[in-house]
Amino acid sequence: MSVSALEILSAIENEGNFRKAAASLGVTQPYLSQVVQRLEKECRGLIVDRHHKPFRLTELGQYYLDSRRRIRNIEQETEQFCSDHANLRIEKLRIASNGERTNAILIPGVSAFAKQYPGIYIELTLEHHLEEISNLLLSGMAEVGVLFQYLLKKGLNAYPLFKERYLFAVPDTQYFADVGERYNSEGCYPRFQDANFDKLSKLPLL
């Protein structure tokens, strides 16, 4: 069985002698002594104070152990980072949209996404028009975009978020009784060109 210098020095630090340290690691005492001697030769100094009872690490030995622990932590952090990156748990995600759609569509989703994937930094691009989003994606300036179907270009994949319809709403009064459809839970409303908009044309706004 092969054990690391970190494991051996940690065992000596905890157990206070070679026999107990070897037993805790499942190795023989001669094997442990040989590893310590080899380490002392590499470090050009004593790393275990054998005159103190129980044994303890020298200043050099303690520094060597602490440095090995730092190296182990760095290796573990690197391995975790690579794993997170490979599984899309850490990265920067650039979303190309405009302010209107970001506020109406993306903010709730982005908030939920950030809670589930805290390692992914989300960057929202708001300063562009919808007509520019396809080019942003094709040029590598963004990873995800929100745009209308007719603006999609060759070289992009897409799927619908939902069937988007904007409504021109007016108060449900007698004057507007025959304009469009009253509120209904099915969300069925006529298109503007199919509705009687004579009264709407008299509004100051129009």
ABEGO torsion letter per residue (X at the ends): XBBBAAAAAAAAAAAGBAAAAAAAAGBBAAAAAAAAAAAAAAAGEBABBAABOBBBBBAAAAAAAAAAAAAAAAAAAAAAAAAAAAAGABEBBBBBBBAAAAAAAAAAAAAAAAAABAABBBBBBAABBAAAAAAAAAAGABABBBBBAAABBBGBBBBBABBBBBBBBBBBBAAAAABEBBBBAAGBBBBAAABBAAAAAABAAX
